[in-house]
Amino acid sequence: MSFRALAAAVSVARGTDVRFIDVSPDVFAARLSGPRWPPQRVALLCQRLARVRRGEAEVARGAMAELLGRGARSMGEVLGTG
């Protein structure tokens, strides 16, 4: 699910306008940088979000489903809209 699609789903679920505003990874990292966000944590988060931007995020399967005791849920199910 893209960030735009996620924002749209949250918007429907909350009944409010939620928008995704795309910023460059460099701007995002700069905004996070500070005493509460050490450089290693910023870099890790940026790497993970880059995978989502490229459509490479994975759905929880296998061992995760076993640990949770249930299968993966869709974002609609999580938000109560699907």
C-alpha positions as CSV (number, residue, x, y, z in Angstrom):
1,M,0.0,0.0,0.0
2,S,1.4,3.4,-1.0
3,F,1.6,6.3,1.4
4,R,-1.1,8.1,-0.6
5,A,-3.4,5.1,-0.4
6,L,-2.8,4.8,3.3
7,A,-3.6,8.5,3.9
8,A,-6.8,8.0,1.9
9,A,-7.8,5.0,3.9
10,V,-7.1,6.8,7.2
11,S,-9.1,9.7,5.9
12,V,-12.1,7.5,5.2
13,A,-11.8,5.7,8.6
14,R,-11.5,9.0,10.6
15,G,-13.9,11.0,8.6
16,T,-11.3,13.8,8.3
17,D,-9.0,15.0,5.6
18,V,-5.7,13.2,5.9
19,R,-3.1,13.9,3.1
20,F,0.2,12.5,2.3
21,I,2.8,15.2,1.5
22,D,5.8,13.8,-0.3
23,V,9.1,15.1,0.8
24,S,12.6,14.0,-0.3
25,P,14.4,11.5,1.9
26,D,17.0,14.2,2.6
27,V,14.4,16.7,3.9
28,F,12.7,13.9,5.9
29,A,16.0,12.9,7.5
30,A,16.9,16.5,8.3
31,R,13.6,17.1,10.0
32,L,14.1,14.0,12.2
33,S,17.7,14.8,13.1
34,G,18.2,15.9,16.7
35,P,18.9,14.6,20.2
36,R,16.0,12.2,20.2
37,W,16.8,10.8,16.8
38,P,20.4,9.6,16.6
39,P,21.8,9.4,13.1
40,Q,21.7,5.5,13.1
41,R,18.0,5.6,13.9
42,V,17.2,8.2,11.3
43,A,19.2,6.1,8.7
44,L,17.3,2.9,9.6
45,L,13.9,4.6,9.4
46,C,14.8,6.2,6.1
47,Q,15.9,2.9,4.6
48,R,12.7,1.2,5.7
49,L,10.5,4.0,4.3
50,A,12.4,3.9,1.0
51,R,11.4,0.2,0.7
52,V,7.8,1.2,1.2
53,R,8.1,4.0,-1.4
54,R,9.4,1.4,-3.9
55,G,6.5,-0.9,-3.1
56,E,8.7,-3.5,-1.4
57,A,7.0,-3.6,2.0
58,E,6.0,-7.1,3.0
59,V,2.8,-8.4,4.5
60,A,3.2,-10.4,7.8
61,R,3.2,-14.1,7.0
62,G,4.5,-17.3,8.2
63,A,6.3,-17.0,11.6
64,M,4.7,-13.6,12.3
65,A,1.2,-15.0,11.8
66,E,2.2,-17.9,14.1
67,L,3.5,-15.6,16.8
68,L,0.4,-13.4,16.6
69,G,-1.9,-16.4,16.5
70,R,-3.8,-15.0,13.5
71,G,-3.2,-14.2,9.9
72,A,-2.3,-10.8,8.5
73,R,-5.0,-8.2,8.3
74,S,-5.6,-5.7,5.6
75,M,-5.2,-2.0,6.3
76,G,-9.0,-1.7,5.8
77,E,-9.5,-4.3,8.5
78,V,-7.1,-2.5,10.8
79,L,-8.9,0.8,10.2
80,G,-12.3,-0.8,10.4
81,T,-13.2,0.1,6.9
82,G,-12.7,-3.2,5.1
